[in-house]
């Protein structure tokens, strides 16, 4: 489970939060996009991150979901 600790950025494509994991107590970044976003791009970003997940020069994709 992840807990939001603070917003660290936002823009036209969503908001970025610093989150803490209850499993390993490590900080992670979480991008949030409103369900009614006019330009829904998060699913595209997820597909790209999954394809480049073996490259150490890009953020590591952990998981996605809807809440």
PDB file with SEQRES, HELIX, SHEET and CRYST1 records, atoms N, CA, C and O in Angstrom:
SEQRES   1 A   67  UNK UNK UNK UNK UNK UNK UNK UNK UNK UNK UNK UNK UNK          
SEQRES   2 A   67  UNK UNK UNK UNK UNK UNK UNK UNK UNK UNK UNK UNK UNK          
SEQRES   3 A   67  UNK UNK UNK UNK UNK UNK UNK UNK UNK UNK UNK UNK UNK          
SEQRES   4 A   67  UNK UNK UNK UNK UNK UNK UNK UNK UNK UNK UNK UNK UNK          
SEQRES   5 A   67  UNK UNK UNK UNK UNK UNK UNK UNK UNK UNK UNK UNK UNK          
SEQRES   6 A   67  UNK UNK                                                      
HELIX    1 AA1 UNK A   42  UNK A   51  1                                  10    
SHEET    1 AA1 3 UNK A   2  UNK A  11  0                                        
SHEET    2 AA1 3 UNK A  14  UNK A  21 -1                                        
SHEET    3 AA1 3 UNK A  27  UNK A  32 -1                                        
CRYST1    1.000    1.000    1.000  90.00  90.00  90.00 P 1           1          
ATOM      1  N   UNK A   1       0.835  -1.161   0.000  1.00  0.00           N  
ATOM      2  CA  UNK A   1       0.000   0.000   0.000  1.00  0.00           C  
ATOM      3  C   UNK A   1       0.893   1.242   0.000  1.00  0.00           C  
ATOM      4  O   UNK A   1       1.990   1.235   0.560  1.00  0.00           O  
ATOM      5  N   UNK A   2       0.408   2.295  -0.632  1.00  0.00           N  
ATOM      6  CA  UNK A   2       1.145   3.551  -0.712  1.00  0.00           C  
ATOM      7  C   UNK A   2       0.375   4.653  -0.002  1.00  0.00           C  
ATOM      8  O   UNK A   2      -0.854   4.696  -0.042  1.00  0.00           O  
ATOM      9  N   UNK A   3       1.108   5.532   0.639  1.00  0.00           N  
ATOM     10  CA  UNK A   3       0.512   6.695   1.288  1.00  0.00           C  
ATOM     11  C   UNK A   3       1.093   7.957   0.677  1.00  0.00           C  
ATOM     12  O   UNK A   3       2.312   8.106   0.603  1.00  0.00           O  
ATOM     13  N   UNK A   4       0.230   8.869   0.238  1.00  0.00           N  
ATOM     14  CA  UNK A   4       0.689  10.155  -0.290  1.00  0.00           C  
ATOM     15  C   UNK A   4       1.291  10.969   0.845  1.00  0.00           C  
ATOM     16  O   UNK A   4       0.714  11.080   1.927  1.00  0.00           O  
ATOM     17  N   UNK A   5       2.458  11.534   0.578  1.00  0.00           N  
ATOM     18  CA  UNK A   5       3.038  12.384   1.604  1.00  0.00           C  
ATOM     19  C   UNK A   5       3.059  13.847   1.188  1.00  0.00           C  
ATOM     20  O   UNK A   5       2.860  14.729   2.023  1.00  0.00           O  
ATOM     21  N   UNK A   6       3.300  14.120  -0.101  1.00  0.00           N  
ATOM     22  CA  UNK A   6       3.284  15.513  -0.552  1.00  0.00           C  
ATOM     23  C   UNK A   6       3.248  15.575  -2.075  1.00  0.00           C  
ATOM     24  O   UNK A   6       3.763  14.697  -2.768  1.00  0.00           O  
ATOM     25  N   UNK A   7       2.628  16.634  -2.571  1.00  0.00           N  
ATOM     26  CA  UNK A   7       2.623  16.864  -4.018  1.00  0.00           C  
ATOM     27  C   UNK A   7       3.959  17.489  -4.380  1.00  0.00           C  
ATOM     28  O   UNK A   7       4.391  18.450  -3.742  1.00  0.00           O  
ATOM     29  N   UNK A   8       4.618  16.948  -5.403  1.00  0.00           N  
ATOM     30  CA  UNK A   8       5.922  17.475  -5.804  1.00  0.00           C  
ATOM     31  C   UNK A   8       5.897  18.103  -7.197  1.00  0.00           C  
ATOM     32  O   UNK A   8       6.907  18.638  -7.654  1.00  0.00           O  
ATOM     33  N   UNK A   9       4.756  18.040  -7.867  1.00  0.00           N  
ATOM     34  CA  UNK A   9       4.644  18.672  -9.173  1.00  0.00           C  
ATOM     35  C   UNK A   9       3.255  18.507  -9.748  1.00  0.00           C  
ATOM     36  O   UNK A   9       2.492  17.635  -9.333  1.00  0.00           O  
ATOM     37  N   UNK A  10       2.934  19.366 -10.720  1.00  0.00           N  
ATOM     38  CA  UNK A  10       1.655  19.242 -11.406  1.00  0.00           C  
ATOM     39  C   UNK A  10       1.714  20.025 -12.696  1.00  0.00           C  
ATOM     40  O   UNK A  10       2.564  20.896 -12.884  1.00  0.00           O  
ATOM     41  N   UNK A  11       0.794  19.697 -13.577  1.00  0.00           N  
ATOM     42  CA  UNK A  11       0.733  20.375 -14.859  1.00  0.00           C  
ATOM     43  C   UNK A  11      -0.505  19.955 -15.615  1.00  0.00           C  
ATOM     44  O   UNK A  11      -1.452  19.422 -15.036  1.00  0.00           O  
ATOM     45  N   UNK A  12      -0.494  20.198 -16.915  1.00  0.00           N  
ATOM     46  CA  UNK A  12      -1.638  19.897 -17.746  1.00  0.00           C  
ATOM     47  C   UNK A  12      -1.909  18.420 -17.932  1.00  0.00           C  
ATOM     48  O   UNK A  12      -2.973  18.048 -18.428  1.00  0.00           O  
ATOM     49  N   UNK A  13      -0.968  17.565 -17.544  1.00  0.00           N  
ATOM     50  CA  UNK A  13      -1.135  16.127 -17.743  1.00  0.00           C  
ATOM     51  C   UNK A  13      -1.262  15.356 -16.439  1.00  0.00           C  
ATOM     52  O   UNK A  13      -1.155  14.130 -16.446  1.00  0.00           O  
ATOM     53  N   UNK A  14      -1.486  16.035 -15.323  1.00  0.00           N  
ATOM     54  CA  UNK A  14      -1.677  15.357 -14.055  1.00  0.00           C  
ATOM     55  C   UNK A  14      -0.814  15.924 -12.956  1.00  0.00           C  
ATOM     56  O   UNK A  14      -0.168  16.958 -13.130  1.00  0.00           O  
ATOM     57  N   UNK A  15      -0.802  15.246 -11.822  1.00  0.00           N  
ATOM     58  CA  UNK A  15      -0.034  15.658 -10.650  1.00  0.00           C  
ATOM     59  C   UNK A  15       0.901  14.530 -10.235  1.00  0.00           C  
ATOM     60  O   UNK A  15       0.601  13.351 -10.422  1.00  0.00           O  
ATOM     61  N   UNK A  16       2.057  14.921  -9.660  1.00  0.00           N  
ATOM     62  CA  UNK A  16       3.045  13.961  -9.183  1.00  0.00           C  
ATOM     63  C   UNK A  16       3.120  14.084  -7.668  1.00  0.00           C  
ATOM     64  O   UNK A  16       3.225  15.183  -7.123  1.00  0.00           O  
ATOM     65  N   UNK A  17       3.066  12.940  -7.001  1.00  0.00           N  
ATOM     66  CA  UNK A  17       3.136  12.907  -5.546  1.00  0.00           C  
ATOM     67  C   UNK A  17       4.310  12.052  -5.101  1.00  0.00           C  
ATOM     68  O   UNK A  17       4.647  11.055  -5.739  1.00  0.00           O  
ATOM     69  N   UNK A  18       4.925  12.455  -4.003  1.00  0.00           N  
ATOM     70  CA  UNK A  18       5.877  11.594  -3.311  1.00  0.00           C  
ATOM     71  C   UNK A  18       5.022  10.692  -2.441  1.00  0.00           C  
ATOM     72  O   UNK A  18       4.195  11.176  -1.669  1.00  0.00           O  
ATOM     73  N   UNK A  19       5.212   9.391  -2.556  1.00  0.00           N  
ATOM     74  CA  UNK A  19       4.437   8.437  -1.765  1.00  0.00           C  
ATOM     75  C   UNK A  19       5.388   7.536  -1.003  1.00  0.00           C  
ATOM     76  O   UNK A  19       6.535   7.341  -1.407  1.00  0.00           O  
ATOM     77  N   UNK A  20       4.910   6.994   0.090  1.00  0.00           N  
ATOM     78  CA  UNK A  20       5.701   6.068   0.893  1.00  0.00           C  
ATOM     79  C   UNK A  20       5.038   4.704   0.871  1.00  0.00           C  
ATOM     80  O   UNK A  20       3.821   4.592   1.022  1.00  0.00           O  
ATOM     81  N   UNK A  21       5.835   3.675   0.683  1.00  0.00           N  
ATOM     82  CA  UNK A  21       5.336   2.306   0.651  1.00  0.00           C  
ATOM     83  C   UNK A  21       5.277   1.738   2.060  1.00  0.00           C  
ATOM     84  O   UNK A  21       6.207   1.916   2.847  1.00  0.00           O  
ATOM     85  N   UNK A  22       4.195   1.062   2.374  1.00  0.00           N  
ATOM     86  CA  UNK A  22       4.103   0.400   3.676  1.00  0.00           C  
ATOM     87  C   UNK A  22       4.828  -0.935   3.660  1.00  0.00           C  
ATOM     88  O   UNK A  22       5.052  -1.530   4.714  1.00  0.00           O  
ATOM     89  N   UNK A  23       5.199  -1.414   2.477  1.00  0.00           N  
ATOM     90  CA  UNK A  23       5.891  -2.702   2.370  1.00  0.00           C  
ATOM     91  C   UNK A  23       7.382  -2.585   2.636  1.00  0.00           C  
ATOM     92  O   UNK A  23       7.965  -3.442   3.300  1.00  0.00           O  
ATOM     93  N   UNK A  24       8.014  -1.510   2.111  1.00  0.00           N  
ATOM     94  CA  UNK A  24       9.467  -1.390   2.265  1.00  0.00           C  
ATOM     95  C   UNK A  24       9.916  -0.034   2.809  1.00  0.00           C  
ATOM     96  O   UNK A  24      11.117   0.225   2.888  1.00  0.00           O  
ATOM     97  N   UNK A  25       8.985   0.828   3.182  1.00  0.00           N  
ATOM     98  CA  UNK A  25       9.264   2.163   3.726  1.00  0.00           C  
ATOM     99  C   UNK A  25      10.097   3.040   2.802  1.00  0.00           C  
ATOM    100  O   UNK A  25      10.734   3.986   3.267  1.00  0.00           O  
ATOM    101  N   UNK A  26      10.108   2.749   1.507  1.00  0.00           N  
ATOM    102  CA  UNK A  26      10.856   3.546   0.538  1.00  0.00           C  
ATOM    103  C   UNK A  26       9.942   4.575  -0.112  1.00  0.00           C  
ATOM    104  O   UNK A  26       8.745   4.337  -0.272  1.00  0.00           O  
ATOM    105  N   UNK A  27      10.513   5.725  -0.488  1.00  0.00           N  
ATOM    106  CA  UNK A  27       9.718   6.725  -1.204  1.00  0.00           C  
ATOM    107  C   UNK A  27       9.630   6.391  -2.689  1.00  0.00           C  
ATOM    108  O   UNK A  27      10.578   5.866  -3.273  1.00  0.00           O  
ATOM    109  N   UNK A  28       8.499   6.692  -3.288  1.00  0.00           N  
ATOM    110  CA  UNK A  28       8.272   6.496  -4.717  1.00  0.00           C  
ATOM    111  C   UNK A  28       7.559   7.738  -5.247  1.00  0.00           C  
ATOM    112  O   UNK A  28       7.069   8.560  -4.472  1.00  0.00           O  
ATOM    113  N   UNK A  29       7.507   7.866  -6.561  1.00  0.00           N  
ATOM    114  CA  UNK A  29       6.735   8.929  -7.188  1.00  0.00           C  
ATOM    115  C   UNK A  29       5.492   8.304  -7.802  1.00  0.00           C  
ATOM    116  O   UNK A  29       5.553   7.216  -8.375  1.00  0.00           O  
ATOM    117  N   UNK A  30       4.364   8.997  -7.682  1.00  0.00           N  
ATOM    118  CA  UNK A  30       3.111   8.508  -8.232  1.00  0.00           C  
ATOM    119  C   UNK A  30       2.490   9.620  -9.075  1.00  0.00           C  
ATOM    120  O   UNK A  30       2.327  10.747  -8.606  1.00  0.00           O  
ATOM    121  N   UNK A  31       2.150   9.298 -10.310  1.00  0.00           N  
ATOM    122  CA  UNK A  31       1.470  10.262 -11.166  1.00  0.00           C  
ATOM    123  C   UNK A  31      -0.019   9.970 -11.135  1.00  0.00           C  
ATOM    124  O   UNK A  31      -0.444   8.819 -11.234  1.00  0.00           O  
ATOM    125  N   UNK A  32      -0.805  11.030 -10.994  1.00  0.00           N  
ATOM    126  CA  UNK A  32      -2.261  10.914 -10.896  1.00  0.00           C  
ATOM    127  C   UNK A  32      -2.875  11.756 -12.003  1.00  0.00           C  
ATOM    128  O   UNK A  32      -2.484  12.902 -12.227  1.00  0.00           O  
ATOM    129  N   UNK A  33      -3.839  11.167 -12.686  1.00  0.00           N  
ATOM    130  CA  UNK A  33      -4.559  11.863 -13.741  1.00  0.00           C  
ATOM    131  C   UNK A  33      -6.041  11.779 -13.409  1.00  0.00           C  
ATOM    132  O   UNK A  33      -6.527  10.696 -13.083  1.00  0.00           O  
ATOM    133  N   UNK A  34      -6.776  12.883 -13.480  1.00  0.00           N  
ATOM    134  CA  UNK A  34      -8.214  12.820 -13.199  1.00  0.00           C  
ATOM    135  C   UNK A  34      -8.923  11.857 -14.158  1.00  0.00           C  
ATOM    136  O   UNK A  34      -8.554  11.754 -15.327  1.00  0.00           O  
ATOM    137  N   UNK A  35      -9.933  11.162 -13.659  1.00  0.00           N  
ATOM    138  CA  UNK A  35     -10.682  10.228 -14.503  1.00  0.00           C  
ATOM    139  C   UNK A  35     -11.371  10.927 -15.667  1.00  0.00           C  
ATOM    140  O   UNK A  35     -11.609  10.317 -16.709  1.00  0.00           O  
ATOM    141  N   UNK A  36     -11.691  12.208 -15.492  1.00  0.00           N  
ATOM    142  CA  UNK A  36     -12.362  12.952 -16.553  1.00  0.00           C  
ATOM    143  C   UNK A  36     -11.396  13.886 -17.302  1.00  0.00           C  
ATOM    144  O   UNK A  36     -11.818  14.915 -17.830  1.00  0.00           O  
ATOM    145  N   UNK A  37     -10.113  13.533 -17.350  1.00  0.00           N  
ATOM    146  CA  UNK A  37      -9.109  14.376 -18.007  1.00  0.00           C  
ATOM    147  C   UNK A  37      -9.442  14.555 -19.488  1.00  0.00           C  
ATOM    148  O   UNK A  37      -9.815  13.601 -20.171  1.00  0.00           O  
ATOM    149  N   UNK A  38      -9.304  15.791 -19.973  1.00  0.00           N  
ATOM    150  CA  UNK A  38      -9.577  16.074 -21.385  1.00  0.00           C  
ATOM    151  C   UNK A  38      -8.542  15.415 -22.285  1.00  0.00           C  
ATOM    152  O   UNK A  38      -8.863  14.970 -23.387  1.00  0.00           O  
ATOM    153  N   UNK A  39      -7.301  15.352 -21.813  1.00  0.00           N  
ATOM    154  CA  UNK A  39      -6.219  14.704 -22.571  1.00  0.00           C  
ATOM    155  C   UNK A  39      -5.697  13.537 -21.743  1.00  0.00           C  
ATOM    156  O   UNK A  39      -4.697  13.680 -21.040  1.00  0.00           O  
ATOM    157  N   UNK A  40      -6.344  12.409 -21.814  1.00  0.00           N  
ATOM    158  CA  UNK A  40      -5.939  11.232 -21.047  1.00  0.00           C  
ATOM    159  C   UNK A  40      -4.687  10.626 -21.672  1.00  0.00           C  
ATOM    160  O   UNK A  40      -4.752   9.999 -22.729  1.00  0.00           O  
ATOM    161  N   UNK A  41      -3.548  10.819 -21.009  1.00  0.00           N  
ATOM    162  CA  UNK A  41      -2.274  10.330 -21.554  1.00  0.00           C  
ATOM    163  C   UNK A  41      -1.603   9.311 -20.658  1.00  0.00           C  
ATOM    164  O   UNK A  41      -0.610   8.699 -21.052  1.00  0.00           O  
ATOM    165  N   UNK A  42      -2.126   9.120 -19.469  1.00  0.00           N  
ATOM    166  CA  UNK A  42      -1.459   8.240 -18.512  1.00  0.00           C  
ATOM    167  C   UNK A  42      -1.357   6.802 -19.006  1.00  0.00           C  
ATOM    168  O   UNK A  42      -0.325   6.161 -18.803  1.00  0.00           O  
ATOM    169  N   UNK A  43      -2.382   6.286 -19.639  1.00  0.00           N  
ATOM    170  CA  UNK A  43      -2.316   4.903 -20.135  1.00  0.00           C  
ATOM    171  C   UNK A  43      -1.237   4.768 -21.208  1.00  0.00           C  
ATOM    172  O   UNK A  43      -0.571   3.736 -21.285  1.00  0.00           O  
ATOM    173  N   UNK A  44      -1.056   5.805 -22.043  1.00  0.00           N  
ATOM    174  CA  UNK A  44       0.021   5.782 -23.039  1.00  0.00           C  
ATOM    175  C   UNK A  44       1.380   5.817 -22.352  1.00  0.00           C  
ATOM    176  O   UNK A  44       2.279   5.067 -22.731  1.00  0.00           O  
ATOM    177  N   UNK A  45       1.545   6.679 -21.346  1.00  0.00           N  
ATOM    178  CA  UNK A  45       2.804   6.753 -20.610  1.00  0.00           C  
ATOM    179  C   UNK A  45       3.130   5.419 -19.950  1.00  0.00           C  
ATOM    180  O   UNK A  45       4.287   4.997 -19.939  1.00  0.00           O  
ATOM    181  N   UNK A  46       2.122   4.754 -19.401  1.00  0.00           N  
ATOM    182  CA  UNK A  46       2.329   3.451 -18.769  1.00  0.00           C  
ATOM    183  C   UNK A  46       2.840   2.442 -19.784  1.00  0.00           C  
ATOM    184  O   UNK A  46       3.767   1.688 -19.490  1.00  0.00           O  
ATOM    185  N   UNK A  47       2.253   2.416 -20.969  1.00  0.00           N  
ATOM    186  CA  UNK A  47       2.690   1.456 -21.987  1.00  0.00           C  
ATOM    187  C   UNK A  47       4.130   1.720 -22.409  1.00  0.00           C  
ATOM    188  O   UNK A  47       4.884   0.777 -22.651  1.00  0.00           O  
ATOM    189  N   UNK A  48       4.523   2.988 -22.499  1.00  0.00           N  
ATOM    190  CA  UNK A  48       5.908   3.329 -22.863  1.00  0.00           C  
ATOM    191  C   UNK A  48       6.858   2.916 -21.741  1.00  0.00           C  
ATOM    192  O   UNK A  48       7.893   2.303 -22.004  1.00  0.00           O  
ATOM    193  N   UNK A  49       6.517   3.245 -20.492  1.00  0.00           N  
ATOM    194  CA  UNK A  49       7.383   2.888 -19.372  1.00  0.00           C  
ATOM    195  C   UNK A  49       7.557   1.376 -19.242  1.00  0.00           C  
ATOM    196  O   UNK A  49       8.642   0.905 -18.901  1.00  0.00           O  
ATOM    197  N   UNK A  50       6.507   0.622 -19.508  1.00  0.00           N  
ATOM    198  CA  UNK A  50       6.630  -0.841 -19.460  1.00  0.00           C  
ATOM    199  C   UNK A  50       7.614  -1.343 -20.516  1.00  0.00           C  
ATOM    200  O   UNK A  50       8.375  -2.278 -20.268  1.00  0.00           O  
ATOM    201  N   UNK A  51       7.596  -0.716 -21.702  1.00  0.00           N  
ATOM    202  CA  UNK A  51       8.491  -1.147 -22.783  1.00  0.00           C  
ATOM    203  C   UNK A  51       9.945  -0.812 -22.504  1.00  0.00           C  
ATOM    204  O   UNK A  51      10.835  -1.529 -22.963  1.00  0.00           O  
ATOM    205  N   UNK A  52      10.211   0.257 -21.765  1.00  0.00           N  
ATOM    206  CA  UNK A  52      11.592   0.656 -21.501  1.00  0.00           C  
ATOM    207  C   UNK A  52      12.019   0.345 -20.069  1.00  0.00           C  
ATOM    208  O   UNK A  52      12.997   0.910 -19.579  1.00  0.00           O  
ATOM    209  N   UNK A  53      11.304  -0.536 -19.404  1.00  0.00           N  
ATOM    210  CA  UNK A  53      11.551  -0.804 -17.982  1.00  0.00           C  
ATOM    211  C   UNK A  53      12.931  -1.395 -17.705  1.00  0.00           C  
ATOM    212  O   UNK A  53      13.399  -1.333 -16.569  1.00  0.00           O  
ATOM    213  N   UNK A  54      13.587  -1.957 -18.698  1.00  0.00           N  
ATOM    214  CA  UNK A  54      14.914  -2.531 -18.475  1.00  0.00           C  
ATOM    215  C   UNK A  54      16.034  -1.509 -18.608  1.00  0.00           C  
ATOM    216  O   UNK A  54      17.194  -1.832 -18.349  1.00  0.00           O  
ATOM    217  N   UNK A  55      15.715  -0.299 -19.001  1.00  0.00           N  
ATOM    218  CA  UNK A  55      16.708   0.759 -19.180  1.00  0.00           C  
ATOM    219  C   UNK A  55      16.851   1.538 -17.875  1.00  0.00           C  
ATOM    220  O   UNK A  55      15.851   1.984 -17.313  1.00  0.00           O  
ATOM    221  N   UNK A  56      18.067   1.707 -17.390  1.00  0.00           N  
ATOM    222  CA  UNK A  56      18.280   2.392 -16.119  1.00  0.00           C  
ATOM    223  C   UNK A  56      18.259   3.914 -16.236  1.00  0.00           C  
ATOM    224  O   UNK A  56      18.491   4.602 -15.243  1.00  0.00           O  
ATOM    225  N   UNK A  57      17.989   4.449 -17.406  1.00  0.00           N  
ATOM    226  CA  UNK A  57      17.964   5.902 -17.601  1.00  0.00           C  
ATOM    227  C   UNK A  57      16.547   6.486 -17.523  1.00  0.00           C  
ATOM    228  O   UNK A  57      16.355   7.690 -17.690  1.00  0.00           O  
ATOM    229  N   UNK A  58      15.569   5.629 -17.270  1.00  0.00           N  
ATOM    230  CA  UNK A  58      14.180   6.066 -17.190  1.00  0.00           C  
ATOM    231  C   UNK A  58      13.577   5.590 -15.877  1.00  0.00           C  
ATOM    232  O   UNK A  58      14.086   4.650 -15.266  1.00  0.00           O  
ATOM    233  N   UNK A  59      12.491   6.233 -15.433  1.00  0.00           N  
ATOM    234  CA  UNK A  59      11.843   5.782 -14.194  1.00  0.00           C  
ATOM    235  C   UNK A  59      11.380   4.332 -14.320  1.00  0.00           C  
ATOM    236  O   UNK A  59      10.923   3.904 -15.380  1.00  0.00           O  
ATOM    237  N   UNK A  60      11.503   3.599 -13.248  1.00  0.00           N  
ATOM    238  CA  UNK A  60      11.058   2.209 -13.223  1.00  0.00           C  
ATOM    239  C   UNK A  60       9.558   2.179 -12.964  1.00  0.00           C  
ATOM    240  O   UNK A  60       9.067   2.785 -12.012  1.00  0.00           O  
ATOM    241  N   UNK A  61       8.843   1.468 -13.822  1.00  0.00           N  
ATOM    242  CA  UNK A  61       7.398   1.323 -13.649  1.00  0.00           C  
ATOM    243  C   UNK A  61       7.139   0.242 -12.613  1.00  0.00           C  
ATOM    244  O   UNK A  61       7.683  -0.858 -12.717  1.00  0.00           O  
ATOM    245  N   UNK A  62       6.310   0.542 -11.607  1.00  0.00           N  
ATOM    246  CA  UNK A  62       6.009  -0.427 -10.547  1.00  0.00           C  
ATOM    247  C   UNK A  62       4.626  -1.043 -10.760  1.00  0.00           C  
ATOM    248  O   UNK A  62       4.513  -2.262 -10.887  1.00  0.00           O  
ATOM    249  N   UNK A  63       3.589  -0.234 -10.801  1.00  0.00           N  
ATOM    250  CA  UNK A  63       2.237  -0.739 -11.050  1.00  0.00           C  
ATOM    251  C   UNK A  63       1.301   0.397 -11.394  1.00  0.00           C  
ATOM    252  O   UNK A  63       1.647   1.569 -11.251  1.00  0.00           O  
ATOM    253  N   UNK A  64       0.108   0.039 -11.852  1.00  0.00           N  
ATOM    254  CA  UNK A  64      -0.921   1.035 -12.140  1.00  0.00           C  
ATOM    255  C   UNK A  64      -2.250   0.564 -11.558  1.00  0.00           C  
ATOM    256  O   UNK A  64      -2.428  -0.611 -11.236  1.00  0.00           O  
ATOM    257  N   UNK A  65      -3.158   1.492 -11.436  1.00  0.00           N  
ATOM    258  CA  UNK A  65      -4.463   1.143 -10.903  1.00  0.00           C  
ATOM    259  C   UNK A  65      -5.388   2.342 -10.924  1.00  0.00           C  
ATOM    260  O   UNK A  65      -5.001   3.444 -11.312  1.00  0.00           O  
ATOM    261  N   UNK A  66      -6.615   2.105 -10.498  1.00  0.00           N  
ATOM    262  CA  UNK A  66      -7.623   3.159 -10.441  1.00  0.00           C  
ATOM    263  C   UNK A  66      -8.229   3.162  -9.053  1.00  0.00           C  
ATOM    264  O   UNK A  66      -8.580   2.113  -8.513  1.00  0.00           O  
ATOM    265  N   UNK A  67      -8.349   4.347  -8.481  1.00  0.00           N  
ATOM    266  CA  UNK A  67      -8.976   4.436  -7.165  1.00  0.00           C  
ATOM    267  C   UNK A  67      -9.793   5.682  -7.099  1.00  0.00           C  
ATOM    268  O   UNK A  67     -10.413   5.960  -6.073  1.00  0.00           O  
TER     269      UNK A  67                                                      
END                                                                             
